[in-house]
Amino acid sequence: MPLPPLTGSGLRPSHAHAHAPAGRAAAAEHAAGRIPGARFWDVDGVCDPGSSLPHMLPPEAAFAAAADALGITSPATPLVLYDGLGMFAAPRAWWTWRVFGHERCGALALQGGNDWVGWGGSM
């Protein structure tokens, strides 16, 4: 299978993280291995701090600040989200971005980038 074009042309890969097990350091895991140029999206950090439930949608201002911190200031910026298992954080992040009006985003099941490496990409 050819390597998907996740870099160049303004496309923004973003590594979505959500860690249910306590004690895992998501930012450190992201720094240790990611698709080149991928930004860190913390599903646990960009949420509603007032909710007793995990991963609830953040207030609009908190989402906007987190998106700005990634350098994504326009809903026209193409965004691809992936996560460590390829089944939880990326779809949740995708849904969050869509709720806040970002129509040019997708979620990939890359299993933490292992599939990316299998296609010939580097971490």
Backbone atoms as SQL, in Angstrom:
CREATE TABLE atoms (id INTEGER PRIMARY KEY, chain TEXT, resi INTEGER, resn TEXT, atom TEXT, x REAL, y REAL, z REAL);
INSERT INTO atoms VALUES
  (1, 'A', 1, 'MET', 'N', 0.844, -1.169, 0.000),
  (2, 'A', 1, 'MET', 'CA', 0.000, 0.000, 0.000),
  (3, 'A', 1, 'MET', 'C', 0.897, 1.244, 0.000),
  (4, 'A', 2, 'PRO', 'N', 0.611, 2.242, -0.842),
  (5, 'A', 2, 'PRO', 'CA', 1.455, 3.445, -0.871),
  (6, 'A', 2, 'PRO', 'C', 1.267, 4.293, 0.380),
  (7, 'A', 3, 'LEU', 'N', 2.290, 5.048, 0.704),
  (8, 'A', 3, 'LEU', 'CA', 2.268, 5.928, 1.871),
  (9, 'A', 3, 'LEU', 'C', 1.251, 7.042, 1.643),
  (10, 'A', 4, 'PRO', 'N', 0.273, 7.200, 2.542),
  (11, 'A', 4, 'PRO', 'CA', -0.703, 8.277, 2.382),
  (12, 'A', 4, 'PRO', 'C', -0.019, 9.640, 2.504),
  (13, 'A', 5, 'PRO', 'N', -0.477, 10.613, 1.749),
  (14, 'A', 5, 'PRO', 'CA', 0.143, 11.945, 1.807),
  (15, 'A', 5, 'PRO', 'C', -0.347, 12.743, 3.004),
  (16, 'A', 6, 'LEU', 'N', 0.216, 12.466, 4.202),
  (17, 'A', 6, 'LEU', 'CA', -0.208, 13.182, 5.408),
  (18, 'A', 6, 'LEU', 'C', 0.599, 14.443, 5.665),
  (19, 'A', 7, 'THR', 'N', 1.629, 14.683, 4.895),
  (20, 'A', 7, 'THR', 'CA', 2.418, 15.896, 5.086),
  (21, 'A', 7, 'THR', 'C', 2.407, 16.684, 3.793),
  (22, 'A', 8, 'GLY', 'N', 2.640, 17.973, 3.887),
  (23, 'A', 8, 'GLY', 'CA', 2.640, 18.839, 2.722),
  (24, 'A', 8, 'GLY', 'C', 1.237, 19.313, 2.398),
  (25, 'A', 9, 'SER', 'N', 1.148, 20.239, 1.487),
  (26, 'A', 9, 'SER', 'CA', -0.119, 20.784, 1.004),
  (27, 'A', 9, 'SER', 'C', -1.002, 21.348, 2.108),
  (28, 'A', 10, 'GLY', 'N', -0.409, 21.747, 3.221),
  (29, 'A', 10, 'GLY', 'CA', -1.170, 22.358, 4.307),
  (30, 'A', 10, 'GLY', 'C', -1.913, 21.380, 5.196),
  (31, 'A', 11, 'LEU', 'N', -1.805, 20.083, 4.922),
  (32, 'A', 11, 'LEU', 'CA', -2.484, 19.086, 5.742),
  (33, 'A', 11, 'LEU', 'C', -1.828, 19.019, 7.110),
  (34, 'A', 12, 'ARG', 'N', -2.639, 18.971, 8.168),
  (35, 'A', 12, 'ARG', 'CA', -2.126, 18.961, 9.530),
  (36, 'A', 12, 'ARG', 'C', -2.396, 17.623, 10.205),
  (37, 'A', 13, 'PRO', 'N', -1.396, 16.732, 10.289),
  (38, 'A', 13, 'PRO', 'CA', -1.624, 15.533, 11.094),
  (39, 'A', 13, 'PRO', 'C', -1.617, 15.895, 12.572),
  (40, 'A', 14, 'SER', 'N', -2.475, 15.246, 13.336),
  (41, 'A', 14, 'SER', 'CA', -2.545, 15.509, 14.766),
  (42, 'A', 14, 'SER', 'C', -2.724, 14.197, 15.505),
  (43, 'A', 15, 'HIS', 'N', -1.867, 13.965, 16.509),
  (44, 'A', 15, 'HIS', 'CA', -1.867, 12.739, 17.296),
  (45, 'A', 15, 'HIS', 'C', -2.783, 12.946, 18.490),
  (46, 'A', 16, 'ALA', 'N', -3.953, 12.316, 18.465),
  (47, 'A', 16, 'ALA', 'CA', -4.927, 12.460, 19.541),
  (48, 'A', 16, 'ALA', 'C', -4.618, 11.457, 20.647),
  (49, 'A', 17, 'HIS', 'N', -4.659, 11.910, 21.891),
  (50, 'A', 17, 'HIS', 'CA', -4.373, 11.041, 23.029),
  (51, 'A', 17, 'HIS', 'C', -5.486, 11.112, 24.054),
  (52, 'A', 18, 'ALA', 'N', -5.822, 9.968, 24.603),
  (53, 'A', 18, 'ALA', 'CA', -6.703, 9.870, 25.770),
  (54, 'A', 18, 'ALA', 'C', -6.262, 8.626, 26.510),
  (55, 'A', 19, 'HIS', 'N', -5.862, 8.772, 27.749),
  (56, 'A', 19, 'HIS', 'CA', -5.341, 7.636, 28.508),
  (57, 'A', 19, 'HIS', 'C', -6.186, 7.384, 29.736),
  (58, 'A', 20, 'ALA', 'N', -6.938, 6.302, 29.680),
  (59, 'A', 20, 'ALA', 'CA', -7.717, 5.919, 30.853),
  (60, 'A', 20, 'ALA', 'C', -6.807, 5.429, 31.983),
  (61, 'A', 21, 'PRO', 'N', -5.798, 4.594, 31.703),
  (62, 'A', 21, 'PRO', 'CA', -4.951, 4.159, 32.820),
  (63, 'A', 21, 'PRO', 'C', -4.187, 5.328, 33.428),
  (64, 'A', 22, 'ALA', 'N', -4.273, 5.454, 34.733),
  (65, 'A', 22, 'ALA', 'CA', -3.570, 6.532, 35.423),
  (66, 'A', 22, 'ALA', 'C', -2.060, 6.330, 35.320),
  (67, 'A', 23, 'GLY', 'N', -1.349, 7.424, 35.303),
  (68, 'A', 23, 'GLY', 'CA', 0.101, 7.352, 35.335),
  (69, 'A', 23, 'GLY', 'C', 0.777, 7.377, 33.978),
  (70, 'A', 24, 'ARG', 'N', 0.009, 7.349, 32.890),
  (71, 'A', 24, 'ARG', 'CA', 0.628, 7.436, 31.568),
  (72, 'A', 24, 'ARG', 'C', 0.825, 8.895, 31.216),
  (73, 'A', 25, 'ALA', 'N', 1.927, 9.193, 30.581),
  (74, 'A', 25, 'ALA', 'CA', 2.269, 10.564, 30.212),
  (75, 'A', 25, 'ALA', 'C', 2.060, 10.734, 28.708),
  (76, 'A', 26, 'ALA', 'N', 0.873, 11.182, 28.339),
  (77, 'A', 26, 'ALA', 'CA', 0.500, 11.274, 26.927),
  (78, 'A', 26, 'ALA', 'C', 1.439, 12.186, 26.138),
  (79, 'A', 27, 'ALA', 'N', 1.780, 13.347, 26.677),
  (80, 'A', 27, 'ALA', 'CA', 2.652, 14.272, 25.949),
  (81, 'A', 27, 'ALA', 'C', 4.033, 13.655, 25.721),
  (82, 'A', 28, 'ALA', 'N', 4.539, 12.932, 26.704),
  (83, 'A', 28, 'ALA', 'CA', 5.842, 12.282, 26.555),
  (84, 'A', 28, 'ALA', 'C', 5.777, 11.160, 25.517),
  (85, 'A', 29, 'GLU', 'N', 4.688, 10.405, 25.505),
  (86, 'A', 29, 'GLU', 'CA', 4.527, 9.357, 24.494),
  (87, 'A', 29, 'GLU', 'C', 4.459, 9.961, 23.100),
  (88, 'A', 30, 'HIS', 'N', 3.765, 11.075, 22.977),
  (89, 'A', 30, 'HIS', 'CA', 3.680, 11.773, 21.690),
  (90, 'A', 30, 'HIS', 'C', 5.072, 12.227, 21.237),
  (91, 'A', 31, 'ALA', 'N', 5.823, 12.817, 22.156),
  (92, 'A', 31, 'ALA', 'CA', 7.163, 13.305, 21.812),
  (93, 'A', 31, 'ALA', 'C', 8.098, 12.161, 21.427),
  (94, 'A', 32, 'ALA', 'N', 7.894, 10.977, 22.016),
  (95, 'A', 32, 'ALA', 'CA', 8.782, 9.845, 21.756),
  (96, 'A', 32, 'ALA', 'C', 8.544, 9.192, 20.405),
  (97, 'A', 33, 'GLY', 'N', 7.345, 9.323, 19.855),
  (98, 'A', 33, 'GLY', 'CA', 7.075, 8.687, 18.575),
  (99, 'A', 33, 'GLY', 'C', 5.800, 9.178, 17.949),
  (100, 'A', 34, 'ARG', 'N', 5.929, 9.875, 16.828),
  (101, 'A', 34, 'ARG', 'CA', 4.764, 10.422, 16.140),
  (102, 'A', 34, 'ARG', 'C', 5.076, 10.579, 14.663),
  (103, 'A', 35, 'ILE', 'N', 4.065, 10.757, 13.875),
  (104, 'A', 35, 'ILE', 'CA', 4.266, 11.073, 12.467),
  (105, 'A', 35, 'ILE', 'C', 4.927, 12.443, 12.409),
  (106, 'A', 36, 'PRO', 'N', 5.975, 12.603, 11.591),
  (107, 'A', 36, 'PRO', 'CA', 6.658, 13.897, 11.534),
  (108, 'A', 36, 'PRO', 'C', 5.669, 15.046, 11.280),
  (109, 'A', 37, 'GLY', 'N', 5.791, 16.072, 12.100),
  (110, 'A', 37, 'GLY', 'CA', 4.933, 17.246, 11.974),
  (111, 'A', 37, 'GLY', 'C', 3.616, 17.132, 12.713),
  (112, 'A', 38, 'ALA', 'N', 3.312, 15.950, 13.267),
  (113, 'A', 38, 'ALA', 'CA', 2.033, 15.782, 13.973),
  (114, 'A', 38, 'ALA', 'C', 2.030, 16.604, 15.255),
  (115, 'A', 39, 'ARG', 'N', 0.911, 17.210, 15.504),
  (116, 'A', 39, 'ARG', 'CA', 0.722, 17.989, 16.713),
  (117, 'A', 39, 'ARG', 'C', 0.013, 17.129, 17.759),
  (118, 'A', 40, 'PHE', 'N', 0.107, 17.544, 19.005),
  (119, 'A', 40, 'PHE', 'CA', -0.471, 16.792, 20.125),
  (120, 'A', 40, 'PHE', 'C', -1.857, 17.324, 20.455),
  (121, 'A', 41, 'TRP', 'N', -2.873, 16.461, 20.404),
  (122, 'A', 41, 'TRP', 'CA', -4.230, 16.828, 20.805),
  (123, 'A', 41, 'TRP', 'C', -4.607, 15.962, 21.995),
  (124, 'A', 42, 'ASP', 'N', -4.774, 16.580, 23.137),
  (125, 'A', 42, 'ASP', 'CA', -5.045, 15.867, 24.383),
  (126, 'A', 42, 'ASP', 'C', -6.547, 15.800, 24.634),
  (127, 'A', 43, 'VAL', 'N', -7.166, 14.670, 24.302),
  (128, 'A', 43, 'VAL', 'CA', -8.599, 14.494, 24.490),
  (129, 'A', 43, 'VAL', 'C', -8.968, 14.663, 25.968),
  (130, 'A', 44, 'ASP', 'N', -8.080, 14.240, 26.862),
  (131, 'A', 44, 'ASP', 'CA', -8.337, 14.392, 28.298),
  (132, 'A', 44, 'ASP', 'C', -8.192, 15.841, 28.760),
  (133, 'A', 45, 'GLY', 'N', -7.377, 16.614, 28.054),
  (134, 'A', 45, 'GLY', 'CA', -7.139, 17.993, 28.452),
  (135, 'A', 45, 'GLY', 'C', -8.081, 18.996, 27.816),
  (136, 'A', 46, 'VAL', 'N', -8.562, 18.687, 26.611),
  (137, 'A', 46, 'VAL', 'CA', -9.483, 19.584, 25.906),
  (138, 'A', 46, 'VAL', 'C', -10.883, 19.002, 26.069),
  (139, 'A', 47, 'CYS', 'N', -11.462, 19.270, 27.227),
  (140, 'A', 47, 'CYS', 'CA', -12.775, 18.721, 27.564),
  (141, 'A', 47, 'CYS', 'C', -13.465, 19.673, 28.545),
  (142, 'A', 48, 'ASP', 'N', -14.622, 19.289, 28.994),
  (143, 'A', 48, 'ASP', 'CA', -15.372, 20.102, 29.948),
  (144, 'A', 48, 'ASP', 'C', -14.892, 19.789, 31.360),
  (145, 'A', 49, 'PRO', 'N', -14.143, 20.704, 31.984),
  (146, 'A', 49, 'PRO', 'CA', -13.621, 20.426, 33.323),
  (147, 'A', 49, 'PRO', 'C', -14.707, 20.362, 34.397),
  (148, 'A', 50, 'GLY', 'N', -15.886, 20.852, 34.086),
  (149, 'A', 50, 'GLY', 'CA', -16.966, 20.845, 35.064),
  (150, 'A', 50, 'GLY', 'C', -17.816, 19.588, 35.042),
  (151, 'A', 51, 'SER', 'N', -17.545, 18.698, 34.084),
  (152, 'A', 51, 'SER', 'CA', -18.342, 17.482, 33.985),
  (153, 'A', 51, 'SER', 'C', -17.714, 16.351, 34.796),
  (154, 'A', 52, 'SER', 'N', -18.566, 15.530, 35.375),
  (155, 'A', 52, 'SER', 'CA', -18.064, 14.359, 36.102),
  (156, 'A', 52, 'SER', 'C', -17.776, 13.207, 35.136),
  (157, 'A', 53, 'LEU', 'N', -18.176, 13.353, 33.895),
  (158, 'A', 53, 'LEU', 'CA', -17.951, 12.337, 32.870),
  (159, 'A', 53, 'LEU', 'C', -16.688, 12.663, 32.079),
  (160, 'A', 54, 'PRO', 'N', -15.966, 11.655, 31.623),
  (161, 'A', 54, 'PRO', 'CA', -14.736, 11.924, 30.871),
  (162, 'A', 54, 'PRO', 'C', -15.024, 12.367, 29.436),
  (163, 'A', 55, 'HIS', 'N', -14.121, 13.164, 28.901),
  (164, 'A', 55, 'HIS', 'CA', -14.087, 13.528, 27.486),
  (165, 'A', 55, 'HIS', 'C', -15.314, 14.292, 26.983),
  (166, 'A', 56, 'MET', 'N', -16.027, 14.977, 27.854),
  (167, 'A', 56, 'MET', 'CA', -17.179, 15.751, 27.404),
  (168, 'A', 56, 'MET', 'C', -16.699, 16.981, 26.630),
  (169, 'A', 57, 'LEU', 'N', -17.529, 17.464, 25.718),
  (170, 'A', 57, 'LEU', 'CA', -17.135, 18.603, 24.895),
  (171, 'A', 57, 'LEU', 'C', -16.694, 19.783, 25.753),
  (172, 'A', 58, 'PRO', 'N', -15.609, 20.433, 25.349),
  (173, 'A', 58, 'PRO', 'CA', -15.149, 21.601, 26.101),
  (174, 'A', 58, 'PRO', 'C', -16.013, 22.814, 25.789),
  (175, 'A', 59, 'PRO', 'N', -15.942, 23.830, 26.629),
  (176, 'A', 59, 'PRO', 'CA', -16.576, 25.092, 26.271),
  (177, 'A', 59, 'PRO', 'C', -15.956, 25.602, 24.969),
  (178, 'A', 60, 'GLU', 'N', -16.714, 26.346, 24.198),
  (179, 'A', 60, 'GLU', 'CA', -16.246, 26.821, 22.891),
  (180, 'A', 60, 'GLU', 'C', -14.932, 27.601, 22.992),
  (181, 'A', 61, 'ALA', 'N', -14.803, 28.450, 24.005),
  (182, 'A', 61, 'ALA', 'CA', -13.575, 29.239, 24.155),
  (183, 'A', 61, 'ALA', 'C', -12.368, 28.340, 24.409),
  (184, 'A', 62, 'ALA', 'N', -12.550, 27.262, 25.181),
  (185, 'A', 62, 'ALA', 'CA', -11.443, 26.336, 25.458),
  (186, 'A', 62, 'ALA', 'C', -11.045, 25.584, 24.192),
  (187, 'A', 63, 'PHE', 'N', -12.038, 25.169, 23.398),
  (188, 'A', 63, 'PHE', 'CA', -11.728, 24.503, 22.132),
  (189, 'A', 63, 'PHE', 'C', -10.975, 25.448, 21.201),
  (190, 'A', 64, 'ALA', 'N', -11.458, 26.682, 21.084),
  (191, 'A', 64, 'ALA', 'CA', -10.810, 27.661, 20.199),
  (192, 'A', 64, 'ALA', 'C', -9.362, 27.904, 20.626),
  (193, 'A', 65, 'ALA', 'N', -9.120, 28.015, 21.922),
  (194, 'A', 65, 'ALA', 'CA', -7.748, 28.236, 22.403),
  (195, 'A', 65, 'ALA', 'C', -6.865, 27.037, 22.082),
  (196, 'A', 66, 'ALA', 'N', -7.382, 25.810, 22.256),
  (197, 'A', 66, 'ALA', 'CA', -6.596, 24.613, 21.956),
  (198, 'A', 66, 'ALA', 'C', -6.313, 24.505, 20.455),
  (199, 'A', 67, 'ALA', 'N', -7.302, 24.828, 19.632),
  (200, 'A', 67, 'ALA', 'CA', -7.107, 24.799, 18.177),
  (201, 'A', 67, 'ALA', 'C', -6.074, 25.847, 17.764),
  (202, 'A', 68, 'ASP', 'N', -6.170, 27.036, 18.331),
  (203, 'A', 68, 'ASP', 'CA', -5.195, 28.098, 18.039),
  (204, 'A', 68, 'ASP', 'C', -3.789, 27.661, 18.429),
  (205, 'A', 69, 'ALA', 'N', -3.662, 26.966, 19.554),
  (206, 'A', 69, 'ALA', 'CA', -2.348, 26.502, 20.011),
  (207, 'A', 69, 'ALA', 'C', -1.731, 25.515, 19.019),
  (208, 'A', 70, 'LEU', 'N', -2.565, 24.799, 18.272),
  (209, 'A', 70, 'LEU', 'CA', -2.072, 23.894, 17.235),
  (210, 'A', 70, 'LEU', 'C', -1.788, 24.619, 15.925),
  (211, 'A', 71, 'GLY', 'N', -2.151, 25.898, 15.871),
  (212, 'A', 71, 'GLY', 'CA', -1.963, 26.650, 14.635),
  (213, 'A', 71, 'GLY', 'C', -3.088, 26.438, 13.642),
  (214, 'A', 72, 'ILE', 'N', -4.207, 25.928, 14.111),
  (215, 'A', 72, 'ILE', 'CA', -5.359, 25.696, 13.238),
  (216, 'A', 72, 'ILE', 'C', -6.401, 26.755, 13.573),
  (217, 'A', 73, 'THR', 'N', -6.407, 27.794, 12.763),
  (218, 'A', 73, 'THR', 'CA', -7.276, 28.936, 13.037),
  (219, 'A', 73, 'THR', 'C', -8.413, 29.052, 12.036),
  (220, 'A', 74, 'SER', 'N', -8.487, 28.125, 11.083),
  (221, 'A', 74, 'SER', 'CA', -9.525, 28.172, 10.070),
  (222, 'A', 74, 'SER', 'C', -10.158, 26.789, 9.909),
  (223, 'A', 75, 'PRO', 'N', -11.491, 26.727, 9.794),
  (224, 'A', 75, 'PRO', 'CA', -12.127, 25.439, 9.554),
  (225, 'A', 75, 'PRO', 'C', -11.811, 24.876, 8.166),
  (226, 'A', 76, 'ALA', 'N', -11.147, 25.657, 7.342),
  (227, 'A', 76, 'ALA', 'CA', -10.759, 25.195, 6.004),
  (228, 'A', 76, 'ALA', 'C', -9.430, 24.443, 6.013),
  (229, 'A', 77, 'THR', 'N', -8.716, 24.473, 7.152),
  (230, 'A', 77, 'THR', 'CA', -7.436, 23.757, 7.241),
  (231, 'A', 77, 'THR', 'C', -7.684, 22.258, 7.286),
  (232, 'A', 78, 'PRO', 'N', -7.130, 21.489, 6.332),
  (233, 'A', 78, 'PRO', 'CA', -7.334, 20.037, 6.391),
  (234, 'A', 78, 'PRO', 'C', -6.603, 19.433, 7.583),
  (235, 'A', 79, 'LEU', 'N', -7.283, 18.559, 8.307),
  (236, 'A', 79, 'LEU', 'CA', -6.761, 17.980, 9.537),
  (237, 'A', 79, 'LEU', 'C', -6.994, 16.472, 9.527),
  (238, 'A', 80, 'VAL', 'N', -5.960, 15.703, 9.861),
  (239, 'A', 80, 'VAL', 'CA', -6.076, 14.248, 9.996),
  (240, 'A', 80, 'VAL', 'C', -5.690, 13.886, 11.423),
  (241, 'A', 81, 'LEU', 'N', -6.549, 13.153, 12.094),
  (242, 'A', 81, 'LEU', 'CA', -6.324, 12.748, 13.478),
  (243, 'A', 81, 'LEU', 'C', -6.045, 11.252, 13.532),
  (244, 'A', 82, 'TYR', 'N', -5.088, 10.854, 14.370),
  (245, 'A', 82, 'TYR', 'CA', -4.824, 9.433, 14.602),
  (246, 'A', 82, 'TYR', 'C', -4.523, 9.249, 16.074),
  (247, 'A', 83, 'ASP', 'N', -4.551, 7.996, 16.544),
  (248, 'A', 83, 'ASP', 'CA', -4.301, 7.774, 17.968),
  (249, 'A', 83, 'ASP', 'C', -3.533, 6.485, 18.195),
  (250, 'A', 84, 'GLY', 'N', -3.276, 6.190, 19.459),
  (251, 'A', 84, 'GLY', 'CA', -2.452, 5.050, 19.820),
  (252, 'A', 84, 'GLY', 'C', -3.072, 3.701, 19.533),
  (253, 'A', 85, 'LEU', 'N', -4.391, 3.602, 19.604),
  (254, 'A', 85, 'LEU', 'CA', -5.046, 2.330, 19.352),
  (255, 'A', 85, 'LEU', 'C', -5.788, 2.310, 18.024),
  (256, 'A', 86, 'GLY', 'N', -6.010, 3.494, 17.466),
  (257, 'A', 86, 'GLY', 'CA', -6.726, 3.572, 16.209),
  (258, 'A', 86, 'GLY', 'C', -8.219, 3.380, 16.348),
  (259, 'A', 87, 'MET', 'N', -8.745, 3.568, 17.564),
  (260, 'A', 87, 'MET', 'CA', -10.177, 3.321, 17.716),
  (261, 'A', 87, 'MET', 'C', -10.883, 4.193, 18.754),
  (262, 'A', 88, 'PHE', 'N', -10.163, 5.005, 19.501),
  (263, 'A', 88, 'PHE', 'CA', -10.854, 5.756, 20.544),
  (264, 'A', 88, 'PHE', 'C', -10.606, 7.251, 20.470),
  (265, 'A', 89, 'ALA', 'N', -9.388, 7.655, 20.711),
  (266, 'A', 89, 'ALA', 'CA', -9.104, 9.092, 20.824),
  (267, 'A', 89, 'ALA', 'C', -9.289, 9.825, 19.496),
  (268, 'A', 90, 'ALA', 'N', -8.843, 9.242, 18.396),
  (269, 'A', 90, 'ALA', 'CA', -8.981, 9.924, 17.103),
  (270, 'A', 90, 'ALA', 'C', -10.449, 10.127, 16.716),
  (271, 'A', 91, 'PRO', 'N', -11.311, 9.104, 16.830),
  (272, 'A', 91, 'PRO', 'CA', -12.721, 9.353, 16.523),
  (273, 'A', 91, 'PRO', 'C', -13.362, 10.378, 17.462),
  (274, 'A', 92, 'ARG', 'N', -12.967, 10.336, 18.741),
  (275, 'A', 92, 'ARG', 'CA', -13.521, 11.310, 19.684),
  (276, 'A', 92, 'ARG', 'C', -13.046, 12.716, 19.330),
  (277, 'A', 93, 'ALA', 'N', -11.774, 12.862, 18.988),
  (278, 'A', 93, 'ALA', 'CA', -11.249, 14.164, 18.580),
  (279, 'A', 93, 'ALA', 'C', -11.921, 14.628, 17.287),
  (280, 'A', 94, 'TRP', 'N', -12.109, 13.711, 16.330),
  (281, 'A', 94, 'TRP', 'CA', -12.775, 14.048, 15.069),
  (282, 'A', 94, 'TRP', 'C', -14.161, 14.611, 15.341),
  (283, 'A', 95, 'TRP', 'N', -14.913, 13.913, 16.214),
  (284, 'A', 95, 'TRP', 'CA', -16.264, 14.363, 16.532),
  (285, 'A', 95, 'TRP', 'C', -16.238, 15.749, 17.167),
  (286, 'A', 96, 'THR', 'N', -15.292, 15.986, 18.069),
  (287, 'A', 96, 'THR', 'CA', -15.175, 17.295, 18.721),
  (288, 'A', 96, 'THR', 'C', -14.924, 18.383, 17.685),
  (289, 'A', 97, 'TRP', 'N', -13.962, 18.151, 16.782),
  (290, 'A', 97, 'TRP', 'CA', -13.664, 19.145, 15.743),
  (291, 'A', 97, 'TRP', 'C', -14.888, 19.400, 14.870),
  (292, 'A', 98, 'ARG', 'N', -15.618, 18.335, 14.524),
  (293, 'A', 98, 'ARG', 'CA', -16.812, 18.496, 13.689),
  (294, 'A', 98, 'ARG', 'C', -17.898, 19.300, 14.414),
  (295, 'A', 99, 'VAL', 'N', -18.111, 19.035, 15.692),
  (296, 'A', 99, 'VAL', 'CA', -19.116, 19.773, 16.462),
  (297, 'A', 99, 'VAL', 'C', -18.824, 21.264, 16.426),
  (298, 'A', 100, 'PHE', 'N', -17.542, 21.626, 16.456),
  (299, 'A', 100, 'PHE', 'CA', -17.172, 23.036, 16.460),
  (300, 'A', 100, 'PHE', 'C', -16.968, 23.590, 15.054),
  (301, 'A', 101, 'GLY', 'N', -17.480, 22.889, 14.040),
  (302, 'A', 101, 'GLY', 'CA', -17.546, 23.443, 12.691),
  (303, 'A', 101, 'GLY', 'C', -16.392, 23.152, 11.774),
  (304, 'A', 102, 'HIS', 'N', -15.463, 22.304, 12.179),
  (305, 'A', 102, 'HIS', 'CA', -14.314, 22.003, 11.317),
  (306, 'A', 102, 'HIS', 'C', -14.697, 20.847, 10.391),
  (307, 'A', 103, 'GLU', 'N', -14.996, 21.178, 9.142),
  (308, 'A', 103, 'GLU', 'CA', -15.505, 20.179, 8.209),
  (309, 'A', 103, 'GLU', 'C', -14.420, 19.414, 7.464),
  (310, 'A', 104, 'ARG', 'N', -13.210, 19.920, 7.444),
  (311, 'A', 104, 'ARG', 'CA', -12.148, 19.269, 6.676),
  (312, 'A', 104, 'ARG', 'C', -11.239, 18.460, 7.586),
  (313, 'A', 105, 'CYS', 'N', -11.808, 17.465, 8.255),
  (314, 'A', 105, 'CYS', 'CA', -10.994, 16.618, 9.122),
  (315, 'A', 105, 'CYS', 'C', -11.398, 15.169, 8.941),
  (316, 'A', 106, 'GLY', 'N', -10.455, 14.302, 9.240),
  (317, 'A', 106, 'GLY', 'CA', -10.696, 12.877, 9.162),
  (318, 'A', 106, 'GLY', 'C', -9.946, 12.179, 10.281),
  (319, 'A', 107, 'ALA', 'N', -10.365, 10.970, 10.581),
  (320, 'A', 107, 'ALA', 'CA', -9.703, 10.160, 11.607),
  (321, 'A', 107, 'ALA', 'C', -9.203, 8.879, 10.955),
  (322, 'A', 108, 'LEU', 'N', -7.965, 8.531, 11.242),
  (323, 'A', 108, 'LEU', 'CA', -7.366, 7.320, 10.698),
  (324, 'A', 108, 'LEU', 'C', -7.072, 6.322, 11.800),
  (325, 'A', 109, 'ALA', 'N', -7.224, 5.069, 11.494),
  (326, 'A', 109, 'ALA', 'CA', -6.858, 4.006, 12.425),
  (327, 'A', 109, 'ALA', 'C', -5.419, 3.613, 12.127),
  (328, 'A', 110, 'LEU', 'N', -4.471, 4.310, 12.732),
  (329, 'A', 110, 'LEU', 'CA', -3.055, 4.072, 12.462),
  (330, 'A', 110, 'LEU', 'C', -2.349, 3.328, 13.578),
  (331, 'A', 111, 'GLN', 'N', -3.053, 2.943, 14.603),
  (332, 'A', 111, 'GLN', 'CA', -2.471, 2.200, 15.708),
  (333, 'A', 111, 'GLN', 'C', -1.163, 2.819, 16.195),
  (334, 'A', 112, 'GLY', 'N', -1.253, 4.067, 16.582),
  (335, 'A', 112, 'GLY', 'CA', -0.104, 4.770, 17.155),
  (336, 'A', 112, 'GLY', 'C', 0.983, 5.075, 16.153),
  (337, 'A', 113, 'GLY', 'N', 0.672, 5.004, 14.885),
  (338, 'A', 113, 'GLY', 'CA', 1.683, 5.276, 13.865),
  (339, 'A', 113, 'GLY', 'C', 2.349, 4.017, 13.354),
  (340, 'A', 114, 'ASN', 'N', 2.050, 2.857, 13.954),
  (341, 'A', 114, 'ASN', 'CA', 2.674, 1.617, 13.488),
  (342, 'A', 114, 'ASN', 'C', 2.342, 1.340, 12.026),
  (343, 'A', 115, 'ASP', 'N', 1.092, 1.593, 11.621),
  (344, 'A', 115, 'ASP', 'CA', 0.721, 1.396, 10.225),
  (345, 'A', 115, 'ASP', 'C', 1.485, 2.368, 9.333),
  (346, 'A', 116, 'TRP', 'N', 1.677, 3.599, 9.826),
  (347, 'A', 116, 'TRP', 'CA', 2.425, 4.610, 9.068),
  (348, 'A', 116, 'TRP', 'C', 3.839, 4.110, 8.776),
  (349, 'A', 117, 'VAL', 'N', 4.486, 3.554, 9.788),
  (350, 'A', 117, 'VAL', 'CA', 5.839, 3.004, 9.620),
  (351, 'A', 117, 'VAL', 'C', 5.799, 1.809, 8.661),
  (352, 'A', 118, 'GLY', 'N', 4.767, 0.986, 8.782),
  (353, 'A', 118, 'GLY', 'CA', 4.623, -0.150, 7.891),
  (354, 'A', 118, 'GLY', 'C', 4.487, 0.250, 6.439),
  (355, 'A', 119, 'TRP', 'N', 3.953, 1.439, 6.202),
  (356, 'A', 119, 'TRP', 'CA', 3.818, 1.947, 4.833),
  (357, 'A', 119, 'TRP', 'C', 5.098, 2.626, 4.359),
  (358, 'A', 120, 'GLY', 'N', 6.095, 2.697, 5.228),
  (359, 'A', 120, 'GLY', 'CA', 7.370, 3.297, 4.832),
  (360, 'A', 120, 'GLY', 'C', 7.623, 4.667, 5.419),
  (361, 'A', 121, 'GLY', 'N', 6.723, 5.145, 6.293),
  (362, 'A', 121, 'GLY', 'CA', 6.913, 6.450, 6.918),
  (363, 'A', 121, 'GLY', 'C', 7.874, 6.371, 8.103),
  (364, 'A', 122, 'SER', 'N', 8.320, 7.513, 8.550),
  (365, 'A', 122, 'SER', 'CA', 9.200, 7.563, 9.716),
  (366, 'A', 122, 'SER', 'C', 8.461, 8.173, 10.882),
  (367, 'A', 123, 'MET', 'N', 8.953, 7.870, 12.085),
  (368, 'A', 123, 'MET', 'CA', 8.377, 8.432, 13.315),
  (369, 'A', 123, 'MET', 'C', 9.398, 9.352, 13.948);
